[in-house]
């Protein structure tokens, strides 16, 4: 049986802004990885491994997003 502990936090405005930025970055990475994986499978029939194949592609996508705006 798995157990969990729920803890409520009350971040300051600065901490809340930091957490929102982190969650946004994680959401971007997850959605981009999912998009790449689905695209490669639909168009090319290739199944990508997360660590070996997707991680380097995410680094490229992150750099492109940073330079684009």
KOLKE-433954 format. One record per atom (N, C-alpha, C, O): residue number from 1; residue in one letter; atom name; x, y, z. Coordinates in steps of 0.05 Angstrom, whole numbers. Layout:
<atoms>
num: NUM residuo: a atomo: CA u: X v: Y w: Z
...
</atoms>
This chain:
<atoms>
num: 1 residuo: x atomo: N u: 17 v: -23 w: 0
num: 1 residuo: x atomo: CA u: 0 v: 0 w: 0
num: 1 residuo: x atomo: C u: 18 v: 25 w: 0
num: 1 residuo: x atomo: O u: 37 v: 27 w: 15
num: 2 residuo: x atomo: N u: 11 v: 44 w: -17
num: 2 residuo: x atomo: CA u: 26 v: 69 w: -18
num: 2 residuo: x atomo: C u: 13 v: 89 w: 1
num: 2 residuo: x atomo: O u: -11 v: 90 w: 4
num: 3 residuo: x atomo: N u: 31 v: 105 w: 14
num: 3 residuo: x atomo: CA u: 21 v: 125 w: 32
num: 3 residuo: x atomo: C u: 31 v: 152 w: 22
num: 3 residuo: x atomo: O u: 53 v: 154 w: 11
num: 4 residuo: x atomo: N u: 16 v: 172 w: 28
num: 4 residuo: x atomo: CA u: 24 v: 199 w: 20
num: 4 residuo: x atomo: C u: 18 v: 218 w: 42
num: 4 residuo: x atomo: O u: 0 v: 214 w: 58
num: 5 residuo: x atomo: N u: 34 v: 239 w: 43
num: 5 residuo: x atomo: CA u: 29 v: 260 w: 62
num: 5 residuo: x atomo: C u: 24 v: 286 w: 47
num: 5 residuo: x atomo: O u: 41 v: 294 w: 30
num: 6 residuo: x atomo: N u: 2 v: 299 w: 52
num: 6 residuo: x atomo: CA u: -4 v: 324 w: 38
num: 6 residuo: x atomo: C u: 4 v: 347 w: 57
num: 6 residuo: x atomo: O u: -4 v: 347 w: 81
num: 7 residuo: x atomo: N u: 18 v: 365 w: 46
num: 7 residuo: x atomo: CA u: 27 v: 388 w: 62
num: 7 residuo: x atomo: C u: 19 v: 413 w: 47
num: 7 residuo: x atomo: O u: 24 v: 416 w: 23
num: 8 residuo: x atomo: N u: 7 v: 432 w: 60
num: 8 residuo: x atomo: CA u: -1 v: 457 w: 48
num: 8 residuo: x atomo: C u: 21 v: 477 w: 53
num: 8 residuo: x atomo: O u: 32 v: 480 w: 75
num: 9 residuo: x atomo: N u: 28 v: 492 w: 32
num: 9 residuo: x atomo: CA u: 49 v: 512 w: 35
num: 9 residuo: x atomo: C u: 37 v: 540 w: 29
num: 9 residuo: x atomo: O u: 17 v: 542 w: 15
num: 10 residuo: x atomo: N u: 49 v: 559 w: 41
num: 10 residuo: x atomo: CA u: 41 v: 587 w: 38
num: 10 residuo: x atomo: C u: 65 v: 603 w: 29
num: 10 residuo: x atomo: O u: 78 v: 616 w: 45
num: 11 residuo: x atomo: N u: 71 v: 602 w: 3
num: 11 residuo: x atomo: CA u: 95 v: 616 w: -7
num: 11 residuo: x atomo: C u: 91 v: 647 w: -7
num: 11 residuo: x atomo: O u: 69 v: 657 w: -10
num: 12 residuo: x atomo: N u: 114 v: 660 w: -5
num: 12 residuo: x atomo: CA u: 113 v: 689 w: -8
num: 12 residuo: x atomo: C u: 109 v: 696 w: -38
num: 12 residuo: x atomo: O u: 109 v: 677 w: -54
num: 13 residuo: x atomo: N u: 105 v: 721 w: -44
num: 13 residuo: x atomo: CA u: 100 v: 728 w: -72
num: 13 residuo: x atomo: C u: 125 v: 721 w: -89
num: 13 residuo: x atomo: O u: 122 v: 712 w: -112
num: 14 residuo: x atomo: N u: 148 v: 725 w: -79
num: 14 residuo: x atomo: CA u: 173 v: 718 w: -93
num: 14 residuo: x atomo: C u: 175 v: 688 w: -98
num: 14 residuo: x atomo: O u: 182 v: 679 w: -120
num: 15 residuo: x atomo: N u: 169 v: 673 w: -77
num: 15 residuo: x atomo: CA u: 170 v: 644 w: -80
num: 15 residuo: x atomo: C u: 149 v: 633 w: -99
num: 15 residuo: x atomo: O u: 154 v: 615 w: -114
num: 16 residuo: x atomo: N u: 125 v: 646 w: -98
num: 16 residuo: x atomo: CA u: 103 v: 637 w: -116
num: 16 residuo: x atomo: C u: 111 v: 643 w: -145
num: 16 residuo: x atomo: O u: 105 v: 627 w: -163
num: 17 residuo: x atomo: N u: 124 v: 665 w: -150
num: 17 residuo: x atomo: CA u: 133 v: 672 w: -177
num: 17 residuo: x atomo: C u: 154 v: 652 w: -187
num: 17 residuo: x atomo: O u: 153 v: 643 w: -210
num: 18 residuo: x atomo: N u: 172 v: 644 w: -169
num: 18 residuo: x atomo: CA u: 193 v: 624 w: -176
num: 18 residuo: x atomo: C u: 180 v: 597 w: -182
num: 18 residuo: x atomo: O u: 187 v: 585 w: -202
num: 19 residuo: x atomo: N u: 161 v: 589 w: -165
num: 19 residuo: x atomo: CA u: 148 v: 563 w: -169
num: 19 residuo: x atomo: C u: 132 v: 563 w: -195
num: 19 residuo: x atomo: O u: 132 v: 543 w: -210
num: 20 residuo: x atomo: N u: 119 v: 585 w: -202
num: 20 residuo: x atomo: CA u: 104 v: 587 w: -227
num: 20 residuo: x atomo: C u: 122 v: 585 w: -251
num: 20 residuo: x atomo: O u: 115 v: 572 w: -271
num: 21 residuo: x atomo: N u: 146 v: 597 w: -249
num: 21 residuo: x atomo: CA u: 165 v: 595 w: -271
num: 21 residuo: x atomo: C u: 175 v: 566 w: -274
num: 21 residuo: x atomo: O u: 178 v: 557 w: -297
num: 22 residuo: x atomo: N u: 180 v: 553 w: -252
num: 22 residuo: x atomo: CA u: 190 v: 525 w: -253
num: 22 residuo: x atomo: C u: 168 v: 507 w: -265
num: 22 residuo: x atomo: O u: 174 v: 490 w: -282
num: 23 residuo: x atomo: N u: 144 v: 510 w: -256
num: 23 residuo: x atomo: CA u: 122 v: 493 w: -266
num: 23 residuo: x atomo: C u: 117 v: 499 w: -296
num: 23 residuo: x atomo: O u: 111 v: 480 w: -311
num: 24 residuo: x atomo: N u: 120 v: 524 w: -304
num: 24 residuo: x atomo: CA u: 118 v: 530 w: -332
num: 24 residuo: x atomo: C u: 139 v: 517 w: -349
num: 24 residuo: x atomo: O u: 133 v: 507 w: -371
num: 25 residuo: x atomo: N u: 164 v: 516 w: -339
num: 25 residuo: x atomo: CA u: 186 v: 503 w: -354
num: 25 residuo: x atomo: C u: 181 v: 473 w: -356
num: 25 residuo: x atomo: O u: 186 v: 461 w: -376
num: 26 residuo: x atomo: N u: 172 v: 461 w: -334
num: 26 residuo: x atomo: CA u: 166 v: 432 w: -334
num: 26 residuo: x atomo: C u: 143 v: 426 w: -354
num: 26 residuo: x atomo: O u: 145 v: 406 w: -368
num: 27 residuo: x atomo: N u: 123 v: 443 w: -354
num: 27 residuo: x atomo: CA u: 100 v: 439 w: -372
num: 27 residuo: x atomo: C u: 109 v: 441 w: -401
num: 27 residuo: x atomo: O u: 101 v: 426 w: -418
num: 28 residuo: x atomo: N u: 127 v: 461 w: -407
num: 28 residuo: x atomo: CA u: 138 v: 464 w: -434
num: 28 residuo: x atomo: C u: 153 v: 439 w: -442
num: 28 residuo: x atomo: O u: 149 v: 429 w: -464
num: 29 residuo: x atomo: N u: 171 v: 430 w: -425
num: 29 residuo: x atomo: CA u: 187 v: 406 w: -431
num: 29 residuo: x atomo: C u: 170 v: 382 w: -436
num: 29 residuo: x atomo: O u: 174 v: 367 w: -455
num: 30 residuo: x atomo: N u: 150 v: 377 w: -419
num: 30 residuo: x atomo: CA u: 133 v: 354 w: -422
num: 30 residuo: x atomo: C u: 117 v: 355 w: -448
num: 30 residuo: x atomo: O u: 116 v: 336 w: -463
num: 31 residuo: x atomo: N u: 105 v: 378 w: -453
num: 31 residuo: x atomo: CA u: 89 v: 381 w: -478
num: 31 residuo: x atomo: C u: 106 v: 379 w: -503
num: 31 residuo: x atomo: O u: 97 v: 367 w: -523
num: 32 residuo: x atomo: N u: 130 v: 390 w: -502
num: 32 residuo: x atomo: CA u: 148 v: 389 w: -526
num: 32 residuo: x atomo: C u: 157 v: 360 w: -530
num: 32 residuo: x atomo: O u: 157 v: 351 w: -553
num: 33 residuo: x atomo: N u: 164 v: 346 w: -509
num: 33 residuo: x atomo: CA u: 172 v: 318 w: -512
num: 33 residuo: x atomo: C u: 149 v: 301 w: -523
num: 33 residuo: x atomo: O u: 153 v: 284 w: -540
num: 34 residuo: x atomo: N u: 125 v: 306 w: -513
num: 34 residuo: x atomo: CA u: 102 v: 291 w: -523
num: 34 residuo: x atomo: C u: 97 v: 297 w: -553
num: 34 residuo: x atomo: O u: 91 v: 279 w: -568
num: 35 residuo: x atomo: N u: 99 v: 322 w: -560
num: 35 residuo: x atomo: CA u: 96 v: 330 w: -588
num: 35 residuo: x atomo: C u: 116 v: 316 w: -606
num: 35 residuo: x atomo: O u: 109 v: 305 w: -627
num: 36 residuo: x atomo: N u: 142 v: 317 w: -598
num: 36 residuo: x atomo: CA u: 163 v: 304 w: -614
num: 36 residuo: x atomo: C u: 158 v: 274 w: -617
num: 36 residuo: x atomo: O u: 161 v: 263 w: -638
num: 37 residuo: x atomo: N u: 151 v: 262 w: -594
num: 37 residuo: x atomo: CA u: 147 v: 233 w: -594
num: 37 residuo: x atomo: C u: 124 v: 225 w: -612
num: 37 residuo: x atomo: O u: 126 v: 206 w: -628
num: 38 residuo: x atomo: N u: 102 v: 239 w: -610
num: 38 residuo: x atomo: CA u: 79 v: 233 w: -627
num: 38 residuo: x atomo: C u: 85 v: 238 w: -657
num: 38 residuo: x atomo: O u: 77 v: 222 w: -674
num: 39 residuo: x atomo: N u: 98 v: 260 w: -662
num: 39 residuo: x atomo: CA u: 105 v: 267 w: -690
num: 39 residuo: x atomo: C u: 122 v: 245 w: -703
num: 39 residuo: x atomo: O u: 117 v: 236 w: -725
num: 40 residuo: x atomo: N u: 143 v: 237 w: -689
num: 40 residuo: x atomo: CA u: 162 v: 217 w: -699
num: 40 residuo: x atomo: C u: 147 v: 191 w: -704
num: 40 residuo: x atomo: O u: 153 v: 177 w: -723
num: 41 residuo: x atomo: N u: 129 v: 183 w: -686
num: 41 residuo: x atomo: CA u: 115 v: 158 w: -690
num: 41 residuo: x atomo: C u: 95 v: 160 w: -713
num: 41 residuo: x atomo: O u: 93 v: 141 w: -729
num: 42 residuo: x atomo: N u: 80 v: 182 w: -714
num: 42 residuo: x atomo: CA u: 59 v: 184 w: -735
num: 42 residuo: x atomo: C u: 72 v: 186 w: -763
num: 42 residuo: x atomo: O u: 64 v: 173 w: -782
num: 43 residuo: x atomo: N u: 92 v: 203 w: -766
num: 43 residuo: x atomo: CA u: 104 v: 208 w: -792
num: 43 residuo: x atomo: C u: 124 v: 188 w: -801
num: 43 residuo: x atomo: O u: 125 v: 181 w: -824
num: 44 residuo: x atomo: N u: 140 v: 177 w: -782
num: 44 residuo: x atomo: CA u: 162 v: 160 w: -789
num: 44 residuo: x atomo: C u: 161 v: 132 w: -777
num: 44 residuo: x atomo: O u: 177 v: 114 w: -784
num: 45 residuo: x atomo: N u: 141 v: 127 w: -759
num: 45 residuo: x atomo: CA u: 139 v: 101 w: -747
num: 45 residuo: x atomo: C u: 161 v: 94 w: -728
num: 45 residuo: x atomo: O u: 166 v: 71 w: -722
num: 46 residuo: x atomo: N u: 174 v: 115 w: -717
num: 46 residuo: x atomo: CA u: 197 v: 111 w: -699
num: 46 residuo: x atomo: C u: 188 v: 116 w: -671
num: 46 residuo: x atomo: O u: 176 v: 136 w: -665
num: 47 residuo: x atomo: N u: 194 v: 97 w: -653
num: 47 residuo: x atomo: CA u: 189 v: 100 w: -625
num: 47 residuo: x atomo: C u: 214 v: 110 w: -611
num: 47 residuo: x atomo: O u: 235 v: 97 w: -613
num: 48 residuo: x atomo: N u: 212 v: 132 w: -597
num: 48 residuo: x atomo: CA u: 236 v: 145 w: -585
num: 48 residuo: x atomo: C u: 238 v: 137 w: -555
num: 48 residuo: x atomo: O u: 218 v: 135 w: -541
num: 49 residuo: x atomo: N u: 262 v: 133 w: -546
num: 49 residuo: x atomo: CA u: 267 v: 127 w: -518
num: 49 residuo: x atomo: C u: 271 v: 154 w: -504
num: 49 residuo: x atomo: O u: 285 v: 172 w: -514
num: 50 residuo: x atomo: N u: 259 v: 158 w: -480
num: 50 residuo: x atomo: CA u: 260 v: 183 w: -467
num: 50 residuo: x atomo: C u: 289 v: 193 w: -460
num: 50 residuo: x atomo: O u: 296 v: 216 w: -467
num: 51 residuo: x atomo: N u: 305 v: 176 w: -448
num: 51 residuo: x atomo: CA u: 332 v: 185 w: -440
num: 51 residuo: x atomo: C u: 350 v: 188 w: -464
num: 51 residuo: x atomo: O u: 364 v: 208 w: -466
num: 52 residuo: x atomo: N u: 351 v: 168 w: -481
num: 52 residuo: x atomo: CA u: 370 v: 168 w: -503
num: 52 residuo: x atomo: C u: 363 v: 187 w: -525
num: 52 residuo: x atomo: O u: 380 v: 201 w: -536
num: 53 residuo: x atomo: N u: 337 v: 188 w: -533
num: 53 residuo: x atomo: CA u: 329 v: 203 w: -557
num: 53 residuo: x atomo: C u: 317 v: 230 w: -551
num: 53 residuo: x atomo: O u: 323 v: 250 w: -564
num: 54 residuo: x atomo: N u: 298 v: 230 w: -532
num: 54 residuo: x atomo: CA u: 283 v: 255 w: -527
num: 54 residuo: x atomo: C u: 299 v: 276 w: -512
num: 54 residuo: x atomo: O u: 296 v: 300 w: -517
num: 55 residuo: x atomo: N u: 316 v: 268 w: -493
num: 55 residuo: x atomo: CA u: 330 v: 288 w: -476
num: 55 residuo: x atomo: C u: 347 v: 306 w: -493
num: 55 residuo: x atomo: O u: 346 v: 331 w: -489
num: 56 residuo: x atomo: N u: 363 v: 296 w: -512
num: 56 residuo: x atomo: CA u: 379 v: 315 w: -529
num: 56 residuo: x atomo: C u: 361 v: 333 w: -546
num: 56 residuo: x atomo: O u: 368 v: 356 w: -551
num: 57 residuo: x atomo: N u: 338 v: 323 w: -556
num: 57 residuo: x atomo: CA u: 320 v: 339 w: -572
num: 57 residuo: x atomo: C u: 308 v: 361 w: -555
num: 57 residuo: x atomo: O u: 303 v: 383 w: -566
num: 58 residuo: x atomo: N u: 302 v: 356 w: -530
num: 58 residuo: x atomo: CA u: 291 v: 376 w: -513
num: 58 residuo: x atomo: C u: 311 v: 399 w: -508
num: 58 residuo: x atomo: O u: 303 v: 422 w: -505
num: 59 residuo: x atomo: N u: 336 v: 392 w: -506
num: 59 residuo: x atomo: CA u: 357 v: 413 w: -503
num: 59 residuo: x atomo: C u: 357 v: 431 w: -527
num: 59 residuo: x atomo: O u: 360 v: 456 w: -524
num: 60 residuo: x atomo: N u: 355 v: 420 w: -550
num: 60 residuo: x atomo: CA u: 354 v: 437 w: -575
num: 60 residuo: x atomo: C u: 329 v: 454 w: -575
num: 60 residuo: x atomo: O u: 330 v: 477 w: -582
num: 61 residuo: x atomo: N u: 306 v: 442 w: -568
num: 61 residuo: x atomo: CA u: 281 v: 457 w: -568
num: 61 residuo: x atomo: C u: 282 v: 480 w: -547
num: 61 residuo: x atomo: O u: 272 v: 502 w: -552
num: 62 residuo: x atomo: N u: 294 v: 475 w: -525
num: 62 residuo: x atomo: CA u: 297 v: 496 w: -504
num: 62 residuo: x atomo: C u: 314 v: 519 w: -514
num: 62 residuo: x atomo: O u: 307 v: 542 w: -510
num: 63 residuo: x atomo: N u: 336 v: 513 w: -527
num: 63 residuo: x atomo: CA u: 353 v: 534 w: -538
num: 63 residuo: x atomo: C u: 339 v: 550 w: -560
num: 63 residuo: x atomo: O u: 342 v: 574 w: -561
num: 64 residuo: x atomo: N u: 324 v: 536 w: -576
num: 64 residuo: x atomo: CA u: 308 v: 551 w: -597
num: 64 residuo: x atomo: C u: 287 v: 569 w: -585
num: 64 residuo: x atomo: O u: 283 v: 591 w: -594
num: 65 residuo: x atomo: N u: 274 v: 559 w: -564
num: 65 residuo: x atomo: CA u: 254 v: 576 w: -551
num: 65 residuo: x atomo: C u: 266 v: 600 w: -537
num: 65 residuo: x atomo: O u: 254 v: 622 w: -537
num: 66 residuo: x atomo: N u: 290 v: 597 w: -526
num: 66 residuo: x atomo: CA u: 303 v: 619 w: -512
num: 66 residuo: x atomo: C u: 313 v: 640 w: -532
num: 66 residuo: x atomo: O u: 311 v: 664 w: -526
num: 67 residuo: x atomo: N u: 322 v: 632 w: -555
num: 67 residuo: x atomo: CA u: 332 v: 651 w: -575
num: 67 residuo: x atomo: C u: 309 v: 664 w: -591
num: 67 residuo: x atomo: O u: 312 v: 686 w: -602
num: 68 residuo: x atomo: N u: 286 v: 650 w: -592
num: 68 residuo: x atomo: CA u: 263 v: 661 w: -607
num: 68 residuo: x atomo: C u: 249 v: 683 w: -593
num: 68 residuo: x atomo: O u: 238 v: 701 w: -606
num: 69 residuo: x atomo: N u: 251 v: 683 w: -567
num: 69 residuo: x atomo: CA u: 236 v: 705 w: -555
num: 69 residuo: x atomo: C u: 237 v: 705 w: -525
num: 69 residuo: x atomo: O u: 226 v: 722 w: -512
</atoms>
